[in-house]
Structure formats: structure tokens, C-alpha cells
């Protein structure tokens, strides 16, 4: 088992490193209130939403959602394991860690997890041995060599293997004195109710699945039985295997991407191997799952460019579209699309056209996501029909409006206008309407000008109205950063903000969230059409409310809504009535005094009955 860094050493490093000083070397941090603020170091943004708490020694980004201590920051930013992050933090303050701990840093697991890794490693070795050196795997080897054109060197390099149905992993591991608990925890062996054991991957070609550091954490098995509906099956989720967080071949591809500044996302394991055969080692695959946020974070941390090169058939193109929709959420990640001709997958195309042809497609024949959308959205539509053409155009405009690339969008609009004879000015206007939240964005500057000179009572607020303004600002910021809060506000009914600027901001938030559900922090999107002065005003609102960024507490929001709609209006009426009573006393208006006292008593009674339950 690997030597673990002692807890006392970890605590020593943690105490010695000031998280503000460390992160401040890489991020321009400015103190606002209790926290230090800066632009997110993980994703591109224009509005500071990354906070560092010097007292708590933690960071939190309200745009991408990442949070943690200094070790988490180092690990997330640099793609390092926890012990590697500890070592890097220690180096920054001159603390030396014994070499016996640092040598095994990349393979740091707790004892139980390391047992799973060791078992998987032994399993992979026996699978490859069974494939290449026994008569039990003749059919599997024939498939890989003759059908898939893999030589023994490639099979060995990728550690491919086979598990014959006549073999027993349980017996093999029993001979190795590996506890049954570890065997079952690995997910490659199961136990029936009668106590007998079963190899989950029996009669399947085996692909080892590795984490970012090359540790074998699971397997995928391909059946040779055409009647088996489950062509591929993966290991079950374990303490070390989370398939939504891993990419096949990523441990190798991330190193190649340092040189190429490029990753290619492929659909299958054999496609990755096909890319390798033509000299492209920066290919990865998502293990048969839809592309996930965790996988995209791995990609975006290690490459500025992602080429999606799924299969050329209908299923592959649909998967490409879904991948684009997810990848667009990482605006700094440049996306390119490769469509394999003749509806083939890369491995099929390699065998049909040869290495040079496949390499050319990967390196020279990519298209933009706009060009892909232009053709993809035409599917199953008769565009000679005006209604179908209108639907197609609207869908394409929505896609263009969902990501910010003015030059690419301009080229696509020209192409759309030329191909279908549509008015360019109408298309430009339509795109603005799609991009703008409702009609508010189109009227933004006019409304903001009106809001920039608020009425006297807004400028000179008394203590009560100052409290109201503070609550309004907190509601705005919370709705800006948390969609769940916005939904709660809408559920409660129409909310009137008495500060005109706050009312305008809420209209903008409501319009944008209506067009783009599912987004969390949307500050950058709202600031896209603001002038520099307007952005300063908006940023001031955000920085004034730094302590409230994290509030997605629905109970707190309900309380603020109640205060705005019930408590504060009552207190305003009571205060105004008391002022009028004093004025009536000064003027000796006895009848008026009696009338106002009755009114005041009624208000006080209503206020008492309107207490928050």
C-alpha cells in the first residue's frame, strides 16, 4: 500500500498557507465586505463571482459552483490528486515533505480503495494474458485482429483482454488470497442467492477504464454474442469508479493535449484506438454515456479546443447535438465538429479509406457548431413549405442566440439569407428579439435612463425605506445567482420593486430566465449590452450585497417577500398615519384626530394579525 501523507503534516501545511495569498498569485482579488472577490479562475467571465474567505480559508464561485479549501483549489485548477496538491501547497511555503510520501502521490487512495485498484490491475493483466496466450479466446482475438485490424502491440498497449465463459475470476482471486468482500466490491464478480459466484463480464472483450492518473478503476466489456442486446456493459459504480466523471484514454490524451492544445471527443473505445493508429493520441470517449458537466470540466481544464467527432449515423449526429448543448455552457471552450462521411464511425472509416484519410478528417475537416446546426436542424423538414421554413429559421436563430460569437453568427445569417432568399434585416432583427429577454432588452437603455434619476423619496430614504431598499437589492442579487430563488419569487405572485432601477433589473432577470431556463448565475448575460457606466452601477449592486450571494435559502426568501408585501407596507401606513395625527393635533382638528386614531388602531390590529407564522 502507498505511504500516506500524515494528517499532522497535512494540517501543518494547511495552517501555513494563507488561501488569499496563494490564490492571489493567480487571481486579481479585491476585498469587498468580508470576502475577497475576483474573476472565476476556472471559467471565463466578466463579472466577479469568485470569492475567497480569509477567515474560513475557503473559496466559493457563484458562477461555476466550485468551492473548497486551498488543496481543493490546487487540485481543481491543475488536475492534481489530493496528495499532489498538498505537496504543491507545501512547496509554496517552503515546507519539505518526505520523498516516501511524494513518490506515490499520484496513486493516493485509502486502503480499501487501493485494494480495488490492485484487484482491477490484476484482473486486467489476466484478461490480456487470456486473450493473447490461450486457446480460450480464439474468437475474440480473431475479431480484434481480423475485423478490427488491431495488432498485438496495440492490444497490449491498450491492455485489451478477454474473459472466457469457462473461466472463473473468483477462483483466481481466491488463490491470490483476495478477500471475497473486495472481489464483490469491485463489481466484476457477483454472488447469487445460493452463494455461488458469477463473472459479470463473462464472454466479453475487456477494455480497462482508467482515471486521470492511469489507475484502472473499472472495465467495459463488449459481447461477442450478436443476440445479446447489451453490446457493452460497464462496471458498476464503486468507490473508485464514477463513469460520469471519467473519460476513456484521458490519462494519455491530457498529456498529448499539452502539445496539441486540442482534445477530440469520440463515441467509442475502438474509435479512440483508431485515432491512435493514425498518430492522434488526444482522443477521448465518454464511455457510452451522455457528455456530463464533470467530463466537460476535465476537458476544459486541459484543452482550449474540443472537437466532437461522433459517428456519422443518425444516432451519432443526435448525440453530437446533445454534446454541443452541454459544451456551450463552457463559453471559453472552442468547439469544432467533425462528421465522419458515409455515416461511418472513425474505425470503419479508417478501414475503408486508410490512415491518411482519417487523419485528414480529424485535423483539417472540422466545421463550426453554427454550420453543424445549420444542417442538423434541416432534418425531417420540407423547407419548401413556408411553415417548416419558418420553424427551421426560428430554431436556428434560437441556437445562434444561445451562445456569444458575433462574427460566426453574422456569417451564418448571411448563409441563411442567401440560401433561402430571406431578408437579412429581418433576420438581424429576429436574432435580437431571440437574444433579448422579452422586450426589456430592446428598451433597456431607455428604461435605464428613466431609472437613473429616481424620485426624491428614493434619493433621500428614511430608515424604513432604507431597509426596504436593502431587501429589494438582496432579492435582485439572489434571483440573479439562483434560479430556484427566481422561481420562488414568481410563484409568490407579482413583486413590485419600488426602486425603479431594481424593478428594471428584475425585468431583465425575468426576461432572460424565461428564455434560458436552467442557468444559474446570469450576471454576464445581463451585462452584455450595458455601457461601461451601467456595468459599474450593476457591479456596485453586486459588491454591495456580497454577504448575500450565497443565499438560496427559500425560507429566507419567503421572509423577504413577506416583508416587502406585508410588514413594510403596514409600517409605512402606520408611520404616515402617525404623521397625519401629529399634523391634525397641531391644527386642532379634533374630528380628524379621532378619525385618524380609529384608522391607526385598525392598522395596528391588522398588523398584529398579520404576523409571520
C-alpha distance (Angstrom), angle and dihedral (degrees) to the residues before:
residue distance angle dihedral
X1 . . .
X2 3.80 . .
X3 3.79 118.7 .
X4 3.79 108.0 -105.8
X5 3.79 122.4 -139.9
X6 3.83 105.1 -108.2
X7 3.79 115.6 -106.9
X8 3.80 89.6 -126.4
X9 3.82 90.0 58.2
X10 3.79 91.8 48.5
X11 3.82 90.5 51.2
X12 3.82 90.6 47.1
X13 3.80 90.7 54.8
X14 3.79 92.7 43.6
X15 3.81 91.4 52.3
X16 3.80 92.5 46.8
X17 3.82 97.5 50.5
X18 3.80 118.1 75.6
X19 3.79 105.5 -150.8
X20 3.82 92.3 -148.5
X21 3.80 92.0 54.0
X22 3.80 92.8 45.6
X23 3.80 98.3 46.8
X24 3.81 90.3 37.5
X25 3.81 88.6 68.5
X26 3.80 88.9 66.9
X27 3.81 104.9 23.9
X28 3.81 127.6 50.9
X29 3.82 100.4 -123.0
X30 3.81 125.4 -168.7
X31 3.78 124.5 -173.3
X32 3.80 115.7 -120.0
X33 3.78 115.0 171.0
X34 3.79 111.6 -42.9
X35 3.80 95.8 -18.2
X36 3.78 141.7 60.4
X37 3.81 113.9 -122.1
X38 3.79 133.1 -157.1
X39 3.78 144.7 143.1
X40 3.80 115.7 -67.1
X41 3.83 109.7 -90.8
X42 3.81 91.7 -156.4
X43 3.81 101.8 51.9
X44 3.81 134.2 23.0
X45 3.81 115.6 -99.1
X46 3.80 141.1 149.8
X47 3.81 99.5 -148.8
X48 3.83 117.4 69.3
X49 3.80 107.5 -116.4
X50 3.82 100.2 147.4
X51 3.82 113.7 102.0
X52 3.79 132.7 -170.2
X53 3.79 120.7 -162.2
X54 3.80 109.4 -153.2
X55 3.80 93.4 -171.3
X56 3.79 95.0 50.8
X57 3.83 93.2 32.9
X58 3.80 91.9 -133.4
X59 3.80 138.4 116.9
X60 3.79 130.9 -143.7
X61 3.81 130.8 -176.3
X62 3.80 115.6 -156.2
X63 3.79 91.6 -164.6
X64 3.81 104.4 53.3
X65 3.81 96.6 17.3
X66 3.81 97.9 -126.4
X67 3.80 117.5 144.8
X68 3.79 141.6 160.1
X69 3.79 145.5 101.8
X70 3.79 129.3 -56.3
X71 3.82 92.5 -79.7
X72 3.81 90.6 52.6
X73 3.81 90.0 50.0
X74 3.80 93.0 51.9
X75 3.80 92.1 45.3
X76 3.82 93.7 47.5
X77 3.78 96.1 43.4
X78 3.80 97.3 44.8
X79 3.79 102.5 28.8
X80 3.81 91.8 -117.2
X81 3.78 131.7 149.9
X82 3.79 119.1 -111.9
X83 3.83 95.6 -99.2
X84 3.81 90.4 46.6
X85 3.80 88.3 52.8
X86 3.81 90.4 50.7
X87 3.80 90.1 51.5
X88 3.81 92.2 49.2
X89 3.81 91.8 48.6
X90 3.80 90.4 48.2
X91 3.80 91.5 51.8
X92 3.82 90.2 53.8
X93 3.82 90.9 62.6
X94 3.80 98.6 34.2
X95 3.80 98.3 -104.1
X96 3.80 112.9 145.3
X97 3.80 119.3 -145.5
X98 3.80 119.9 -155.1
X99 3.80 112.3 -96.8
X100 3.80 92.0 -126.6
X101 3.81 88.0 68.7
X102 3.79 98.2 42.2
X103 3.81 95.8 50.2
X104 3.79 91.5 67.2
X105 3.78 97.2 36.6
X106 3.80 95.2 112.6
X107 3.80 91.2 54.6
X108 3.78 97.9 46.1
X109 3.79 114.1 149.4
X110 3.75 133.3 143.8
X111 3.79 115.4 -101.3
X112 3.82 97.0 -92.8
X113 3.79 92.9 46.5
X114 3.79 91.1 48.0
X115 3.80 88.6 53.5
X116 3.81 89.1 57.3
X117 3.80 91.3 48.6
X118 3.80 91.0 49.9
X119 3.80 92.0 49.3
X120 3.81 92.0 48.6
X121 3.80 90.6 49.3
X122 3.79 92.0 52.5
X123 3.81 90.7 45.5
X124 3.81 91.7 52.6
X125 3.80 91.0 50.8
X126 3.79 93.4 51.5
X127 3.83 92.0 45.1
X128 3.82 90.9 55.3
X129 3.80 91.4 45.1
X130 3.81 91.5 50.8
X131 3.82 90.6 49.6
X132 3.79 98.7 47.6
X133 3.78 104.9 28.6
X134 3.81 109.8 35.0
X135 3.79 138.7 64.2
X136 3.81 90.1 -127.7
X137 3.81 92.4 82.4
X138 3.81 103.2 45.8
X139 3.80 95.1 123.8
X140 3.81 93.9 45.8
X141 3.81 93.4 48.2
X142 3.79 90.9 47.4
X143 3.80 90.3 52.8
X144 3.80 93.3 50.9
X145 3.81 96.4 42.6
X146 3.81 102.2 36.8
X147 3.80 103.7 26.9
X148 3.79 100.1 31.6
X149 3.83 96.0 29.9
X150 3.80 95.5 -131.9
X151 3.78 119.3 154.5
X152 3.79 124.5 -145.9
X153 3.81 91.9 -102.2
X154 3.82 91.9 57.8
X155 3.80 91.7 44.6
X156 3.79 89.4 52.3
X157 3.81 94.1 44.7
X158 3.81 92.7 53.3
X159 3.82 91.3 39.0
X160 3.80 93.0 -127.2
X161 3.77 115.6 175.4
X162 3.78 147.6 163.2
X163 3.80 135.3 -124.9
X164 3.82 110.7 -151.6
X165 3.79 117.9 -145.6
X166 3.81 89.0 -126.8
X167 3.80 92.1 60.5
X168 3.84 129.9 84.6
X169 3.79 121.7 -146.2
X170 3.79 90.2 -173.5
X171 3.80 91.8 59.4
X172 3.80 90.4 46.0
X173 3.81 93.2 51.9
X174 3.79 92.1 43.1
X175 3.79 88.4 58.6
X176 3.82 87.2 51.5
X177 3.84 88.9 53.7
X178 3.81 91.8 -120.1
X179 3.83 109.6 158.4
X180 3.80 117.0 -110.1
X181 3.81 89.5 -125.3
X182 3.81 90.4 62.5
X183 3.81 91.8 44.9
X184 3.80 92.0 54.2
X185 3.82 93.5 41.1
X186 3.81 89.6 57.3
X187 3.80 91.1 66.5
X188 3.80 94.4 -136.1
X189 3.81 92.8 95.9
X190 3.80 125.7 47.8
X191 3.79 133.0 -172.4
X192 3.79 126.4 -135.1
X193 3.79 124.1 -139.0
X194 3.80 90.1 -102.1
X195 3.81 90.0 60.1
X196 3.80 97.2 -106.3
X197 3.80 121.2 130.6
X198 3.80 130.1 -123.8
X199 3.81 133.1 -164.4
X200 3.81 106.3 -125.7
X201 3.82 92.5 -154.9
X202 3.80 97.8 44.2
X203 3.83 113.7 157.7
X204 3.80 93.8 6.8
X205 3.80 135.1 123.8
X206 3.79 105.8 -116.9
X207 3.80 128.1 -133.5
X208 3.83 113.9 -173.5
X209 3.81 113.5 -136.5
X210 3.80 116.5 -145.7
X211 3.77 136.6 -166.1
X212 3.80 123.6 -126.8
X213 3.81 91.1 -79.3
X214 3.80 97.7 50.3
X215 3.80 98.1 -100.6
X216 3.81 113.1 144.6
X217 3.81 103.5 -121.2
X218 3.81 101.1 164.6
X219 3.79 147.2 -19.4
X220 3.75 142.6 -114.2
X221 3.78 118.8 -151.6
X222 3.82 128.2 -157.4
X223 3.77 117.4 -153.9
X224 3.80 122.7 -131.4
X225 3.80 90.5 -158.1
X226 3.82 108.6 96.6
X227 3.81 89.4 -162.0
X228 3.81 90.8 60.8
X229 3.80 108.2 99.1
X230 3.82 91.5 -157.7
X231 3.80 99.3 75.5
X232 3.80 92.0 174.6
X233 3.79 130.0 18.9
X234 3.80 127.0 -175.4
X235 3.77 132.9 -149.6
X236 3.76 113.7 -87.7
X237 3.80 117.1 -101.7
X238 3.80 110.4 -80.4
X239 3.78 137.5 170.7
X240 3.82 88.9 -83.6
X241 3.82 102.0 29.7
X242 3.81 120.8 70.5
X243 3.78 105.7 155.6
X244 3.81 94.4 -165.1
X245 3.82 88.1 61.5
X246 3.81 97.9 47.6
X247 3.78 138.0 70.9
X248 3.78 123.6 -155.6
X249 3.84 112.5 -110.1
X250 3.81 91.5 5.1
X251 3.80 93.1 130.0
X252 3.83 88.6 64.8
X253 3.80 98.6 31.3
X254 3.80 94.8 55.7
X255 3.81 89.5 59.9
X256 3.81 92.0 48.0
X257 3.81 89.5 47.9
X258 3.80 90.6 61.4
X259 3.80 86.9 69.4
X260 3.81 100.9 31.8
X261 3.84 96.1 37.9
X262 3.76 83.8 -144.8
X263 3.81 141.7 98.7
X264 3.81 126.9 -165.6
X265 3.79 118.5 -149.6
X266 3.80 112.0 -147.4
X267 3.77 131.9 -175.9
X268 3.80 103.0 -127.2
X269 3.78 144.8 24.2
X270 3.80 93.5 -112.4
X271 3.81 89.1 51.9
X272 3.80 88.9 57.3
X273 3.80 89.4 50.0
X274 3.82 89.6 48.4
X275 3.81 89.7 54.3
X276 3.80 89.6 49.3
X277 3.81 90.3 52.9
X278 3.82 90.4 59.6
X279 3.81 92.9 48.1
X280 3.80 100.0 -93.7
X281 3.80 110.5 126.0
X282 3.80 97.2 165.2
X283 3.80 93.8 82.0
X284 3.81 122.0 117.9
X285 3.81 135.8 176.0
X286 3.78 131.6 -150.1
X287 3.81 96.4 -131.4
X288 3.79 97.3 -111.0
X289 3.79 94.0 -57.2
X290 3.77 130.3 111.6
X291 3.78 112.4 -92.2
X292 3.80 108.7 -86.9
X293 3.79 135.2 -155.4
X294 3.81 91.0 -112.6
X295 3.80 91.3 53.2
X296 3.80 91.3 48.2
X297 3.79 89.9 51.0
X298 3.81 89.0 54.7
X299 3.79 89.4 50.8
X300 3.80 96.7 44.6
X301 3.81 92.8 49.8
X302 3.79 91.9 54.3
X303 3.80 105.7 34.2
X304 3.81 137.1 30.6
X305 3.82 91.3 -152.5
X306 3.79 131.7 52.0
X307 3.80 123.6 -171.5
X308 3.80 114.2 -163.2
X309 3.81 108.3 -149.9
X310 3.77 106.8 171.3
X311 3.80 123.3 159.5
X312 3.79 118.5 -63.2
X313 3.82 95.5 -124.8
X314 3.79 125.2 97.3
X315 3.81 94.2 -93.5
X316 3.79 90.7 50.4
X317 3.79 93.0 49.9
X318 3.80 91.4 49.4
X319 3.80 88.8 50.5
X320 3.82 88.9 49.9
X321 3.80 90.4 54.7
X322 3.81 91.8 50.9
X323 3.80 90.6 47.8
X324 3.81 90.9 51.7
X325 3.80 90.9 51.7
X326 3.82 90.0 54.4
X327 3.80 96.3 40.7
X328 3.82 92.3 51.8
X329 3.79 86.8 70.8
X330 3.82 86.6 72.2
X331 3.83 99.0 64.8
X332 3.81 95.7 -178.5
X333 3.82 91.2 57.0
X334 3.80 110.4 94.8
X335 3.80 109.5 -138.7
X336 3.79 127.8 -151.9
X337 3.79 130.0 174.6
X338 3.79 129.8 -143.4
X339 3.79 118.1 -168.5
X340 3.80 113.5 -162.8
X341 3.84 108.4 -134.1
X342 3.80 125.0 -118.6
X343 3.82 91.3 27.3
X344 3.80 90.5 -79.3
X345 3.78 132.0 140.9
X346 3.84 117.9 -119.6
X347 3.80 93.5 -100.2
X348 3.82 92.2 51.4
X349 3.80 90.8 46.6
X350 3.81 91.0 49.9
X351 3.78 91.2 54.9
X352 3.80 93.3 44.4
X353 3.83 99.9 43.4
X354 3.79 106.3 18.0
X355 3.82 136.2 -118.1
X356 3.81 97.4 -66.0
X357 3.81 92.7 54.9
X358 3.80 93.8 49.5
X359 3.80 93.1 45.7
X360 3.80 90.2 51.0
X361 3.80 91.2 53.5
X362 3.79 92.1 51.0
X363 3.80 95.9 44.9
X364 3.81 104.7 32.2
X365 3.81 112.7 16.4
X366 3.79 103.9 64.9
X367 3.81 122.3 129.0
X368 3.78 133.4 -158.5
X369 3.78 123.1 -96.1
X370 3.81 87.9 -113.5
X371 3.80 91.6 57.5
X372 3.79 90.2 47.4
X373 3.81 91.5 50.1
X374 3.82 90.2 46.9
X375 3.81 90.5 61.1
X376 3.80 100.2 29.1
X377 3.80 94.4 57.1
X378 3.80 90.6 54.4
X379 3.80 90.7 69.5
X380 3.80 116.7 121.3
X381 3.79 92.3 1.4
X382 3.77 129.5 118.2
X383 3.78 98.0 -144.9
X384 3.79 92.3 -171.1
X385 3.79 84.9 73.7
X386 3.85 108.3 86.0
X387 3.81 93.4 -142.7
X388 3.81 91.8 51.7
X389 3.80 91.2 46.2
X390 3.80 90.0 51.2
X391 3.82 91.8 50.7
X392 3.80 91.3 46.9
X393 3.81 91.9 49.5
X394 3.79 92.6 48.5
X395 3.82 92.0 49.3
X396 3.80 91.4 49.0
X397 3.81 91.8 48.2
X398 3.81 90.3 50.8
X399 3.79 88.8 53.1
X400 3.81 92.4 49.2
X401 3.78 90.1 48.0
X402 3.79 92.2 52.1
X403 3.81 94.8 69.1
X404 3.77 133.5 39.1
X405 3.80 114.2 -118.6
X406 3.82 108.6 121.8
X407 3.82 96.7 -179.4
X408 3.80 94.6 48.5
X409 3.79 90.6 45.0
X410 3.81 91.1 50.6
X411 3.81 90.8 53.8
X412 3.79 91.0 48.4
X413 3.80 92.8 50.0
X414 3.81 89.7 51.2
X415 3.80 90.0 50.6
X416 3.80 90.9 48.4
X417 3.79 92.2 48.9
X418 3.81 93.8 47.1
X419 3.80 96.5 45.2
X420 3.79 97.8 47.7
X421 3.80 102.6 24.3
X422 3.80 93.1 -116.7
X423 3.80 122.3 158.8
X424 3.79 109.8 -97.3
X425 3.80 92.4 -150.6
X426 3.80 90.7 52.9
X427 3.81 90.6 49.5
X428 3.81 91.1 49.4
X429 3.79 91.2 50.6
X430 3.80 92.1 45.4
X431 3.80 91.5 51.9
X432 3.81 89.8 52.1
X433 3.79 90.2 52.1
X434 3.78 91.5 49.4
X435 3.80 92.2 47.5
X436 3.80 95.7 43.3
X437 3.81 116.5 78.6
X438 3.81 103.8 -112.9
X439 3.80 108.9 -54.6
X440 3.77 95.4 -45.8
X441 3.79 96.7 88.1
X442 3.81 91.6 52.7
X443 3.82 89.2 52.7
X444 3.78 93.7 37.5
X445 3.78 101.2 114.1
X446 3.80 93.6 41.7
X447 3.80 92.2 51.7
X448 3.78 93.3 42.6
X449 3.79 90.3 52.9
X450 3.80 89.3 54.9
X451 3.78 90.6 46.1
X452 3.80 93.8 48.7
X453 3.80 92.4 74.9
X454 3.81 103.9 46.9
X455 3.81 122.2 -170.0
X456 3.77 121.4 -86.8
X457 3.78 95.8 -97.6
X458 3.80 89.2 57.4
X459 3.78 92.8 50.1
X460 3.78 95.8 47.3
X461 3.77 104.1 38.3
X462 3.78 121.9 -179.1
X463 3.84 119.1 -139.6
X464 3.79 93.1 -87.5
X465 3.80 95.2 50.2
X466 3.81 89.7 43.8
X467 3.79 87.6 58.6
X468 3.78 89.5 48.9
X469 3.80 91.4 50.6
X470 3.81 91.0 49.8
X471 3.81 91.0 52.6
X472 3.80 91.1 47.4
X473 3.79 91.5 52.3
X474 3.79 91.7 48.5
X475 3.80 90.0 51.0
X476 3.81 91.1 50.6
X477 3.81 94.5 49.2
X478 3.79 93.4 44.6
X479 3.82 92.2 49.5
X480 3.80 88.2 47.8
X481 3.80 94.0 55.1
X482 3.81 102.2 32.4
X483 3.79 124.5 48.0
X484 3.81 90.6 -165.4
X485 3.80 89.4 60.7
X486 3.80 91.8 49.6
X487 3.80 90.1 50.9
X488 3.81 90.6 50.5
X489 3.81 91.4 51.4
X490 3.79 90.7 50.4
X491 3.80 91.7 46.9
X492 3.81 90.9 55.6
X493 3.80 91.2 58.1
X494 3.78 136.1 -111.2
X495 3.79 112.9 -11.3
X496 3.79 119.1 -157.8
X497 3.79 117.0 -155.1
X498 3.79 110.3 -157.4
X499 3.80 94.5 -156.8
X500 3.84 103.5 80.2
X501 3.79 92.3 -144.6
X502 3.80 91.5 53.0
X503 3.79 90.2 48.4
X504 3.80 89.5 52.3
X505 3.81 92.9 48.7
X506 3.79 90.4 50.7
X507 3.81 91.3 50.7
X508 3.81 88.5 52.5
X509 3.81 92.1 49.0
X510 3.79 91.9 47.0
X511 3.78 92.7 49.0
X512 3.79 94.4 48.2
X513 3.80 95.5 44.9
X514 3.78 89.7 49.2
X515 3.80 89.7 57.2
X516 3.81 97.2 38.0
X517 3.82 111.1 34.3
X518 3.78 116.7 -178.4
X519 3.81 97.6 40.0
X520 3.79 117.0 121.1
X521 3.81 115.4 -166.9
X522 3.81 108.1 27.9
X523 3.80 102.8 169.7
X524 3.81 94.1 117.3
X525 3.80 92.3 52.0
X526 3.81 93.1 52.9
X527 3.79 92.2 47.3
X528 3.80 93.6 52.3
X529 3.82 94.2 95.8
X530 3.81 98.8 33.1
X531 3.77 125.3 111.1
X532 3.79 119.8 -121.8
X533 3.83 91.8 -97.3
X534 3.79 91.9 48.1
X535 3.79 90.4 50.3
X536 3.81 89.3 51.5
X537 3.82 90.5 52.9
X538 3.78 91.6 47.4
X539 3.81 92.4 46.9
X540 3.80 88.7 50.1
X541 3.79 89.5 57.0
X542 3.80 89.5 52.4
X543 3.79 96.3 46.1
X544 3.83 91.9 45.6
X545 3.79 87.7 59.5
X546 3.81 99.9 43.3
X547 3.80 92.8 132.5
X548 3.78 90.5 57.5
X549 3.80 101.1 52.0
X550 3.77 91.5 96.3
X551 3.80 96.2 50.2
X552 3.74 108.8 116.5
X553 3.82 89.1 136.8
X554 3.80 104.2 135.0
X555 3.80 91.9 -159.9
X556 3.81 90.1 57.3
X557 3.80 90.7 47.0
X558 3.81 91.2 50.6
X559 3.78 88.5 52.2
X560 3.80 92.0 51.8
X561 3.80 90.8 48.5
X562 3.79 89.8 51.3
X563 3.79 91.3 49.6
X564 3.80 92.0 50.6
X565 3.79 95.3 45.0
X566 3.82 102.0 35.0
X567 3.79 121.7 6.6
X568 3.79 100.2 42.4
X569 3.84 95.2 44.2
X570 3.83 89.4 51.1
X571 3.78 92.0 48.8
X572 3.80 90.4 48.7
X573 3.79 91.4 52.0
X574 3.80 91.6 46.3
X575 3.78 91.8 49.2
X576 3.80 92.6 47.6
X577 3.82 91.1 48.3
X578 3.82 91.0 51.8
X579 3.81 89.6 51.5
X580 3.81 90.5 51.0
X581 3.82 90.9 48.4
X582 3.81 90.3 53.5
X583 3.81 90.2 48.8
X584 3.83 90.3 50.3
X585 3.82 90.6 49.6
X586 3.80 90.3 51.9
X587 3.81 89.3 52.0
X588 3.85 94.6 43.2
X589 3.82 90.7 -122.1
X590 3.83 97.1 158.5
X591 3.81 96.9 173.6
X592 3.77 90.0 49.2
X593 3.82 90.2 48.7
X594 3.82 91.3 53.9
X595 3.80 91.6 47.0
X596 3.79 92.4 49.8
X597 3.82 93.2 45.9
X598 3.81 89.7 54.5
X599 3.79 88.4 48.7
X600 3.82 91.0 48.5
X601 3.81 92.7 49.4
X602 3.79 89.9 50.5
X603 3.81 91.0 50.3
X604 3.81 92.2 48.1
X605 3.81 90.3 50.6
X606 3.80 91.7 48.4
X607 3.79 90.3 48.1
X608 3.82 91.2 51.3
X609 3.79 90.3 50.8
X610 3.78 91.6 47.5
X611 3.80 96.8 60.9
X612 3.77 117.5 139.0
X613 3.80 109.7 -95.7
